[in-house]
């Protein structure tokens, strides 16, 4: 899974665009800079740690 996320990250940087990832895998969440959580139909946006994939 992480290899696929790395590929998507590289593509997003090259194309200067946003990739939307939907996951239940809590291990990859800290890699993102921006996080939207949806619970019971309500979305909340927050900042992630943005650790990156390298």
KEVEXPA-869425 format. One record per residue (C-alpha): x, y, z. Coordinates in steps of 0.2 Angstrom, whole numbers, padded with zeros to 4 digits, always signed. Example, Ala and Ser with C-alpha at 12.3 -4.5 7.8 and 13.67 -1.06 7.14 Angstrom:
<recs>
+0062-0022+0039 +0068-0005+0036 
</recs>
This chain:
<recs>
+0000+0000+0000 +0014+0012+0005 +0022+0010-0012 +0006+0015-0021 +0005+0030-0010 +0023+0035-0015 +0019+0033-0033 +0003+0044-0031 +0013+0057-0021 +0027+0058-0035 +0013+0060-0048 +0004+0074-0039 +0021+0083-0037 +0025+0081-0055 +0008+0087-0061 +0006+0100-0047 -0011+0093-0042 -0020+0086-0027 -0023+0067-0024 -0038+0062-0013 -0034+0046-0003 -0048+0037+0007 -0041+0025+0020 -0044+0017+0036 -0025+0013+0038 -0019+0025+0052 -0001+0021+0048 -0001+0032+0032 -0011+0046+0039 +0004+0056+0047 +0012+0057+0029 -0001+0069+0023 -0001+0088+0026 -0020+0090+0025 -0033+0078+0032 -0052+0078+0031 -0061+0066+0043 -0079+0061+0040 -0089+0053+0054 -0108+0051+0054 -0109+0061+0038 -0100+0076+0046 -0083+0081+0039 -0069+0090+0048 -0053+0097+0041 -0037+0097+0050 -0018+0098+0047 -0008+0083+0046 +0010+0080+0051 +0015+0081+0033 +0030+0069+0036 +0031+0064+0017 +0035+0048+0009 +0054+0048+0008 
</recs>
